[in-house]
């Protein structure tokens, strides 16, 4: 965005309103405002006070991935619940009145650092997730969407995404046949979710734990998880399986976790977890979840592969297209699912 971005002037005026001037982090300060990043769902601006003592993120919400009209409030309330963890941004302000801005807005702490490096930061990620998953949430404050039937929820989402590929004239017949087999296997084995229902261990889960959503500050020795647009109340295996999935690690990097690295990550996570029952059952929870984490990733990729070549209306990212092409190779897909199709979860 350019320096003439009209939102910068609007944010400047907004910061001078009585409500904003009542906030200690804003009161009496003048801020430099710079566009930081934006996507399909949010526009993010960095606010830096002229004395450089206060740095904030000003987020303008423009869409939702969870079909919520109160998307920005949902994120803000989650950050409030997680504040005791010490590994998420501090939320300072939310406004969903739509009176000054047409969209909901959120202000939170800016955390300097760099994305997580899978080759050096696995233990830091494991500790961060363990701290988040152990946050206690009073029932009366729990606004989070609940995972009632987690494997069925993933399966139904993936079945719709895969159908886009199955119906496309661009689809490779061999890949179509193989993915239909994978879909049928998942349909049969999603009944294994009864495990999570009979032995529930619920916590706040992020659902988007890729390297770019972690901020590592090597100077301070801290690691934070910063994007909380799609949190749920569910089993920790959701985050752990997603984090370890090749479809996650290879999205922006060339890293694919070995079985030894995955085991080390899980063991370090368990060393931070205080609940003995979760420690004892964690591997089983992850083993049930892994196939569906892979299915979700490959289903999105199959849909995206078709969309990028047809009616996709967004900006086509060359790196994304390169990754989608890699994921939609039969040898890669088989490397994910061949070991799984030989066994039953039920």
Number of C-alpha atoms within 10 A of each C-alpha: 10 8 11 8 11 10 16 17 12 12 17 15 11 15 18 16 10 10 12 14 15 12 13 10 16 18 14 12 16 15 20 13 20 18 18 14 12 15 11 11 13 19 19 19 22 20 24 19 17 12 9 10 9 15 19 23 24 24 22 22 23 17 18 16 10 13 8 11 12 14 21 26 18 19 19 23 16 23 22 14 18 23 15 14 18 15 20 24 22 20 21 18 15 18 17 18 11 10 9 14 15 12 18 23 25 20 22 20 19 19 20 12 16 15 17 22 18 20 10 9 15 21 16 22 27 23 20 22 26 21 19 25 23 18 15 13 15 8 7 6 10 14 14 18 14 16 16 14 16 20 25 19 13 17 22 14 15 22 18 14 19 22 15 18 24 21 11 14 9 12 16 15 11 10 19 19 12 17 23 16 13 20 20 13 17 25 15 13 20 22 14 19 19 15 13 21 14 8 13 12 16 17 19 26 23 23 21 19 24 23 23 17 16 23 23 24 16 11 7 9 8 15 24 25 26 21 20 21 21 18 20 20 20 25 25 25 23 23 22 27 24 24 24 25 20 21 23 21 20 17 18 14 12 10 14 17 18 11 10 9 15 18 13 15 21 20 17 18 23 20 12 16 19 12 11 10 11 16 16 11 11 19 16 11 21 20 14 22 27 20 24 25 27 20 25 22 17 22 25 18 24 26 20 20 24 20 16 17 11 11 8 12 8 10 7 11 9 9 11 16 16 12 17 22 14 15 21 18 12 15 12 12 19 16 10 18 16 13 10 16 15 7 10 12 17 12
